[in-house]
């Protein structure tokens, strides 16, 4: 076999390996995991939804609180050093307009995606209430993708 054929074969094998690695990495990166959590009846002072899917396998509800005076709730989730907050409110959250990207959530809902708000990645939308998912990255905000935040929002029940 001459040198040119070896180079071509090596190049094809190398490109196939790189393609396989990228495919496997992207599949695992977009993976979601079940979250089994139901607030106690005493915490349900108003109707709201909570997520059933999260981006980390070991993610658990660390804290859940409901505001006494208004229709507000906050849920803190963590998995090792990965942390997220979910805020539910009757008041619309405000963000700088130049940082907001409009995204589609499900079939007929639109939300606001903020890729980097003081180091946090945020997805906010209105359903029956205003909902926000806030990801606090351990290294960079891109550890949780926009797609994962949208999938998490779509899982609210």
HELIX and SHEET records of a PDB file:
HELIX    1   1 UNK A    3  UNK A   29  1                                  27    
HELIX    2   2 UNK A   41  UNK A   43  5                                   3    
HELIX    3   3 UNK A   97  UNK A   99  5                                   3    
HELIX    4   4 UNK A  141  UNK A  143  5                                   3    
HELIX    5   5 UNK A  146  UNK A  154  1                                   9    
SHEET    1   A 2 UNK A  33  UNK A  34  0                                        
SHEET    2   A 2 UNK A  53  UNK A  54 -1                                        
SHEET    1   B 7 UNK A  60  UNK A  66  0                                        
SHEET    2   B 7 UNK A  72  UNK A  79 -1                                        
SHEET    3   B 7 UNK A  82  UNK A  89 -1                                        
SHEET    4   B 7 UNK A 130  UNK A 136 -1                                        
SHEET    5   B 7 UNK A 120  UNK A 126 -1                                        
SHEET    6   B 7 UNK A 109  UNK A 117 -1                                        
SHEET    7   B 7 UNK A 101  UNK A 105 -1                                        
END                                                                             
